[in-house]
């Protein structure tokens, strides 16, 4: 007589995204925060900072980059 030993079947991970409720610190929240920061950086310095540079007789970094390179 042969004895059959059954091995437990490994369960595959749930990849549907429905297994865990969304938390406030989820990836979506972090992505939105990074998008807001990117927009803020892209906007450049504020009016006050730009005026302070000009008052000192200097151009902002963005203004210097835009100058023709002749």
Buried (B, 14 or more C-beta within 10 A) or exposed (E): EEEEEEEEEEEEEEEEEEEEEEEEEEEEEEEEEEEEEEEEEEEEEEEEEBEEBEEEEEEBEEEEEEEEEE
